[in-house]
Amino acid sequence: MKRLIFTILRWWPLWLMLAAVPVLAPAVHHIETNTADVSQWLPDGSQQRKDYDHFVELRGADQVAVVSWPGATLDDERVGKFAKALVENDNEDAPLIKRVKTAPEMMQRLMGEPLNLSEQQARERLHGIFVARFGTSTAMVVELTKASRHRQTDVVDHILTTAREECDLSRDELRLGGNAYEATSVEETSARGVKLFSVLAIVIGVVMALVCFRDLRLTAITLSAAIFSQMLVISIIYYLGDSLNAVTIIVPTLIYVLTVSGAVHLINYYRDAVAEHGTDQAVRRMLKAGWLPCLMAAGSTAIGLASLAVSQIAPVRTFGIYSAMGLIASIVVLLTILPALLRAWPARHGIAAAEAP
C-alpha cells in the first residue's frame, strides 16, 4: 500500500497531464480566430480609434457583404427572393443581417416620391453602383449588424446556405465581396497556413530530435511535452475568453519550438547522468544541473515578451502577454512532467553509456 501511494505521488505530474487532456482538447478544437478585424490595429486612445468607434456608434457596423452571380439582373426574380430569405432566415436572438439592398428595390425608390424619376433615369443613376457600368448584371449589398463584426464566418455561411436552399446556387456560382467576405477569406487562409506550419514544425522537431538523441523513446517524450505545452497555451487563450488574432495565431507554434529547445537541453543533462551514474539517479541529477539554466533562459525570454504588454496595438499586446504565459507554462511542464515521463520510460542505460565519451 505504501509503495502504491509512493508511486502515485512520485508520478503525480503524469496523472495531472492525463487528467488535463479532456479539458484542453475542447479548447484546441473550438478556439476561434479573428485575424481581419481592422479596428484591433488602431492604437488604444488614439484619435483614429475614437473616430472609428464614434462612427460605429452613430451609423452601426461598417461590415458589408456584396453578393451576385452570373445572370443576376434587374429582371432576375431570384434577387428579391434571395434578399427576403436572407433576412427572414436570420437568427432572431442574435441577428447578423441588418438589411439587404437590391437594385430592383433602389429602382422603386428612385421612381417613387419625391424624385419621381423615369425608369431610364433610375437605371442611369444605378449604373456603376448597383448595376454594372457596361451590361445589366446587378449585385446585392448586405448590411450587417454590430454583432457580426466577430462572426464574419457565420455571415458567409448564412449567405451560402440561403443561396443554395432558396436559389439553388452553389458556392462556385456565387460572386462574393465586401469586407465581411474578405475577413473570412483571410481567416481561412491564416488557419490553413498555421496548420501547415504547425505540422512542419512538429515534423522538423521529430527529425531533429531523432538525429540528436538517436532514441525513439526520448524523441516521443520530447514531443509529448512540447505538444502538451502547445495545448496549454491555446487553452489559456480560449478559457480567458479571447481568440487568435493575426499575431497570436503563431503563439502555439512558438511555444512548441521553445519547449522542444528546453527539452533538448534537459535531456542532454539526463543522458550524461545516465552514462555516468545509471538511470536510478539520472532524473534527479538532470534537474539539479539543468533547472537553473533553463529557468534563467525562459525567465529572461518571458520578461522580454511580457514587455510587449505596454504596446497600444492590441494584437501586439496580446501576443506578448500570451507568449509569456505560455512560456511559463512550458517551463512548469519541463520541470515536472518531463522528469515524470523520463522516470516512467527511462533511457536504455547501455546505449547512453556507449555514446558517452
Helices and strands as residue ranges (DSSP letters): H 2-10, H 12-30, G 38-41, H 47-59, E 64-68, H 77-88, E 97-101, H 103-111, H 119-126, E 140-144, G 146-150, H 152-167, E 175-177, H 179-213, H 216-239, G 248-250, H 251-277, H 282-306, G 307-310, H 314-332, I 333-337, H 338-344, H 349-355
